[in-house]
Amino acid sequence: PSPSSSTPGAERREKQYRAHRGFGDRRGGVISARTYFYADEAKCDQHMETFLRCIDASSGSSVDGFSAIKLTALGRPQFLLQFSEVLVKWRRFFNQMAAEQGQAGRAALEMKLEAEKLQEALANLGIATKAESQHWFTGENLGVSGTVDLLDWNSLIDSRTKLSKLLLVPNMQTGQLEPLLSRFTEEEDLQMKRMLQRMDTLAKRATEKGVRLMVDAEQSYFQPAISRLTLEMQRRFNRDRAIIFNTYQCYLKEAYDNVTVDVELSRREGWHFGAKLVRGAYMEQERERAAQIGYEDPINPTYEKTNEMYHRCLDYILEEIKHSRKANVMVASHNEDTVKFTLRRMMELGIHPSEKKVCFGQLLGMCDQITFPLGQAGFPVYKYVPYGPVNEVLPYLSRRAQENRGFMQRANRERDLLWREFKRRLLAGSFFSPNH
């Protein structure tokens, strides 16, 4: 097929990453997460100071504490939007090349482009001459096997370009590399650099204080950039232990692909993978935006599918812990089935709670019937403490309480019996014995 006959959803896909006036203030319709509105750079500095104080507080109150940050509080979301669009376009370009080599429909990591054919395609598209692309493929790992997978492809983008130049994308119609924007203005370039500097400051403080930094996930149209920047931080700061944790939203259709690709990168490069798994907090807003603007809904169609995705991603990370002991996961869930699933799999895989490779998180004041038995049994379990001005924190907490109301009322006899038995076994120390 010719370069212009890209996948049917391709044109629709990009709409997701454009700034849309109607959705400029992302606080509307979000019922279960804190969202920030960009005011100016000074406000971002204030947010950074607040996050630094939070890291200090966490360090002072518990060993191996956690602190959560949001990247949209640290810089202009516009940059995250543009960077996300670039990453998605490059990834789609890779997928299209793979489809042309007859690999459509394979899992993200299974797609391997033959380097020769890829070089021909790049030459035919006028993106690079054979000589230029051969130079790209002489990197340490690139093309040694004669194939290029998604991670090689990503590192190709890394090595060829630095962040601001990364705003070049392949135009599938003309086959030329074109700037996504005419160019970043000087002020935009500075805004981008400041955002990266603030992230750096926070990561350094967290490392000094022995606190793990969880970078929260946000709306799907920012997420490719947030994940990529978090990955860069992991590469730098997770050499000896997992300091930086990325967050994966399992209500996204592409969650499993994202987890597997990042775990594989950590394997290849030898750093410690850190993940917080959540179901996701922006569903109504995501669906409304997708419907209004006209791109495919990025969210799993049902709660069951999301559950399935959560357990699939979790299982993959638990297997990786068994395999290398370098992966770490926080199971941030109020769902008892998920907690029980985790405990069962830990037993089966021989991952002991004292290794602290798997920890659990629930909101302060919620789901104590899960938190306390876990803590008593020696599992690392954390309470997530929302903080901020009362008028901003109260609506957030009341929404979470509403969200969990049905769940809290469902304290039926069967569950009590299950938990009683669970506690009995844990306290008796018979949970890990082979006869159970």
N, C-alpha and C positions, 0 to 999 in steps of 0.2 A: 504493500500500500504506500501511497505517496505521503510525505510528511504532513500534508494538510488534512488527510483523512484521520484525524485523531479521534480518540474515543468519544462516543456520543455525549457523555457527561462533561467532557473536558472544558468546554466554554462556560458551562454553568458553574463548574467547580471554582473558577476564580472569583466569582461574585462574592464568595464567602470571605475573601481577604481584602475587600475594598472597604474604605471608610464609608459608612452610611449615616447621613444626618439623623435619621429617625432613631438610630441606635447609638448615638454619640455618648449619651449618658447611660452607662451599662448597669446602673443601679436598679433600673426599672425591671420588675418582674423576676428579680432574683430573690428567692425566699430562704435560701439556706447557706449563703456564703457572704463574706464581707467583700464589697467591691469598692474600688477607688475611682475617683474622678480626677483627671489630670488638671491641676490648676496652673502650677508653674514649677520651675526648677527648685525654688526655695522650699516649696511644700514637699518636694521629693527628698530634699536634704533633711527636713524635719522627720519624715517617715523613716529615713535611714537611722537617725538618732534614736527614734523610738525602738526600732528593731535592735539596735546595739544595746539599749537598756534591757530589752527583753532577753537577749543572749546572756547578759550579765546576771539577770535575775534567775534565769534557768540554771546557770552554772552554780549560783549560790544555793539553790534549793534542792538540786538532786545530782547524783553522780550520773554521768552519761545522759544528760538531759537533752531535750529537743527544743528547737525554736522554729516557728514557721514564718516565712516571709512571702510576700506577693510581689512579683516583678512589676506589675502595673502601678505599684505604689512608688517605684524607684525611677520612673522615667516616663517618657511620652509613649503612650500605647500605640500611637501612629507608627513608630519604628517597629514595634513587635508585629504589627499588621503587615507592613511591607516586607519585613524579613521572612515572615511566615509564607507570604505569597511566593517569594523567591524559592524557598526551600521546597514548597509543594510543586512548583513548576519544574524544578530540576528533577524531583523524584518522579514526576509524571513523564518527563523526558526519558528517564531510565526505564520506566515501565513500558513506554511505547517501543523503545529499542528492543526490550525483552520480548514484547508481543511480536515484533517483526522477526525475531529469531525463534518464533514458535513456542514461547514460554508463557503465554498469557494464562492467568488463573493459578499460577504457582504461588506458594507462600513467599513472603518478602525475601527471606534468606535463601530460598531455593533458586531464585532467578540468578543465572550466571550468564553474562554476555561474553561471547567469544571476542577476545581483544582485537583480533584481526578484523572481524566483521564490524566491530564498533568503530575502529579507526576508519574503515571504508565509509561507514555511514556518516561519520563526522566530516570526512573529506567531501562526500557527495553533498552534504548540507551546507558546505562552505564554512563550517564552524571552525575547522582546523585542518591544515594540510597534514598529510601522512607524517611528514618529518616532525611537525609540531606535536602531534598526538603521540608519536613514538617517544618523544622526549617526556611527555606526561607519564607514560606507562613504564618508565625505567625506574620508578621509585622502588623502595626496598621490597614492598610486597606486591605492588601493582603488576598485574600481568605476568607474574612469575609462573603462575599455573596456566597461563594462556587464557584465563577467564577473569572477568571483572564482576564482583557481586556488589550489592548495595552499599556495603561498608567501604569497599575500594572506591566506589563512585563518590561517596561522601568525602572520603579523604582526598579525592581528586579535586573536589571543589575547594577543600581546605587549602591544599598546597598551591593551587593555581591563583587563589585570590585571598585577599584579606577582607574582613567584614564589610567595609564600605563598598569595595569593588564587587562584592558578592551580589550587589543589586543589578547584576547583569543576568539576563535569562535567555534561553534559546527561544527564538520565535519560530514556531513550528511551520508557519506559512512560508516565511522567507528563508528560513534556515540560517539566520544570522543571530549572533549574540547581540542583544540590545539592552540598553539600560532600562530598568523597570520604570524609573522616573527620569526626567531629563537629567537631573542630578540632585544629590542632597544639597540643600543650602548649607552655608557654613554653620548656621545656628543649629540646623538639624543634625549635622555631623557632630557638633559639640554635645548636643542632647544625647545622642547615641553613646558617645564616649563616656559621658557622665554616668549614664545608667550602668555601663560595664564597670566603671570605677567604684560605684556604690556597691555593686554585687561583690566586687573584689574585697572591699573594706569589711563587709559583713562576713565573708568566708574566712578572712584572716582572723577576725576577732573570735569567730566560732572555734577555729582551730586552736587558738591560744587558750580559750576557756574550756576546751574539751566538751563543747556542746555540738550536737548534730543539727545541721541546718536543713529544714525541709522547705523546698521551694514549692509553694502551692500551685496546683493546676488552675487554669482559668478557662475562659471561653475558647471554643475550638478554633476560632479564627486567630487567636494569639498563640495557641498551644505549640505549633511546630517551632516557633522562635523560642518560646520559654523552655521547651524541652532541649533544644539545641544549645542554648546558652547554659543551661544547667549541666548538660553533658560536658561542655567545655570546662566548667568548674570542677566536675567530678574527675576529669582527666588530670587536673592540676592538684586538687586537694585530697583526693581519695587514694593516694599512693600507698599509704601504710594502714589506713583504716577508713571506714565509711563515715566521712564527715558530712558530705553533701548528699541529700536524698532527693530524688526526682519524684514527682507525684503522677500516678497513672489513673485516669478516670475510666473505670470499666464499663460505663454506659456508652462509651464511644465504640463504634464498629471496628475501629482500627487499633484498639487497645492491645490486643495480643501481638500484632505485628510490631507495635512500638516497643513493647517489653522485650520481645525476643531479639530484635535488632540491637537494642542497647546492651542487653546481657552479653550478646556475642561480641560486641565491641570491647566491653570490659574484659572479656576472656582474652581477646587477642592482644590487648594493650596491657593487661596485667594489673588493672586497678580494682579497687573494691566497689562493687555495685551496691547502691542503696536505693530502695524504692519504698514509697508509701502507696498503698493501694486504697482507693476510695471508689465508691459507686459513681458519684458525680453530683454537682450541685446546681447546674445551670439549665436543666432540661427544658423548662417552659420557655425561657428566653431563647435557647438554641432553636427550638422547634418553630417558634414564631418568626424568628429572623430568617430561617431557611425557607419557610413558606412564603413570607412577604417578598424576599429578594429573589427567590427562585433557584435555589441549589439543593442538592440532595441532603436530607436530614442526616446529620452525622451520628445521631443517637440510636442505640439498639431499639428495635420496635417494642419489646416487652420487658417487664421487670425480670421475668424468668431468663430471658436471653442475657440480661445484664448480670444476673447471678451466675449464670453459666460462664460468662466471660471473666468474672471476678475469680471464680474457682480455677479456671483454666490458666489465667495469668499467675495466680498464687502458686499453683502446682508447679508451673515452670520454674519459678524462682526457688521454691523449696527443693526441687530436683537439683538446681544449680548449687544450692547451699550444701546439699549432700555431696555433690560432685567436687566442689572446690573449697568450700567454707569461706569463700571471699564475698559471697552475696549476702545482703541483709535486707530484711523486709519489715515494715510496720503494717500490721493488719488493722487499718483504721475502719472499724465497722461496729455498728450497733446490732448486727444481725447474729443471733445465736447460732444459726445453722452454719454460718461462715466460721465462727469461732470454733465450733465443734469439728468442722471439716479440717481446720488448721491443726487442731490438737491431734486428731486421728492421723493425719498425714505426717506430722512430726514424729509420732510414735513409729509409724511404719518405716520412715526413712532414717530413724535413729538420730534425730536432731534433739538434743537435750535442752531444756529451758535455760540451764546455767550457761550455755554457750552464748546466749543473748544475741543470736543471729535473727531470731524472730521475736518481735515485740508487738504489743497490742495497744490500741488507743481508742478511748471513748471520751465524749464530752463531759466536762465537769458537771455533776448534778444529774447526769443521765446514765442509765444502764449500769447502776452500781451492782445489780445482781449478776452482771457479767464480770465487772472489773474486780470486785473484791475476792471472789473465789480464785480468779486467775492470780492475783497478787499473793494470796495466802499460799497458793501452790508453788510459788517461786518463779512464776512467769514474769518477764519484764512487761509491766503494763503501765500506761501513762494516761493521765487525764489532760485533755486539751482545754486550756484556759483562755477563753476569749477575753480581750481587754480593750479598753477604749472609753471615750466619753459615754456616760450613762445613756444619753438620748440615742446614741448609735448602737450601743451594745444590747440594750433591752429589746428593741424590736427583733433583732437577730435571735436572741435567746427565746423569745416568746414563740417565734416561728418554729424553732427547733423543737420546742416543747409540744407544739401542736402536731408537728410532723411525727413525733414519737408517741403521741397520746394513745393511739390505737394499740400500738405495740406494748405500751406500759400497762394497759388495761387487760392485756391478754395473759395475765399471770395465772394461767390455769393449772390445774392439779398435775397434769402430765409434765409440764415444764418444771414445776417445783420438784417433782420426784426425780426427774433427770438430773437437775442441778444438785439435789441432795446426794444422789448416788455419785455424781462426779466429784463433789467435795469429799465424800466419804473415802473414795479411792485415792484422791490426791493426798488427803491428810494421813491416810494409812500408808502412804508411800507405795501403793500397789498399782499405780497408774502405768508405770513403765515395766511392770513385771511380765514375763512371757505368758503366764497363765490367764491373762485377761485380754 
